[in-house]
Amino acid sequence: MANLSEESKERIVKLLDTSKTIAHYCWIPFVIYLGWKNTDAKPNLINLLSPFPAM
């Protein structure tokens, strides 16, 4: 294993924490976007995010 300085270890930990936070908060919007992108009839944003069914 490579010997890392304390500063390098802290940067790696901070990078991993930041990536974990980004993945946590962006996962659901990403899945919604993929579902919207892959449909033939693309609903508008209001219908997509509304809890009520589209009429």
N, C-alpha and C positions, 0 to 999 in steps of 0.2 A: 504494500500500500504506500502511496505517496504521502510524505509528511507535509501537512498543510499548516500554514500559520493560523493563529487564532482569528485574524482578520478574515482570511479566506473561509474558514469554517463559519464565521458569523454571516458572511455574505451568502454562502450556500444555504444556510438555515433561513435567512430572510427571503431568498429567492423561492425556496420551497414553500414557505408560509404564504407568500404572495400568490404563487401559482395555485395553491390549495384554495385560497379565498376566491380567486378569479374563477376557478372551475366550479366552486360551490354556488356562486351567484349567477353564473352564465349558463349553467347546464339546461335548465328548463326553457329559458328563452331560445337557446340554440335548438332544442328539440322541437319547439313550436315553429321556429323558422324553417327547419327541414321539412316538417309536415306541410307547411304552407307552400314551400317552394316546389314540392313534388306533387301537388294536386293540379288537376286540369282546370277546374273552376276555382280561381283564386278569390277568396272573399276579401272584402276591404278590411282594414285594420280594426274598425269598430266591431264588425261582426265576428272577427277572429277572436278578440279578447273579451267579448260580451259573455256573461254567464247564461244569457237567455238564448234559446234557439233562434236561428234566422227564419224569418217568415218569407 
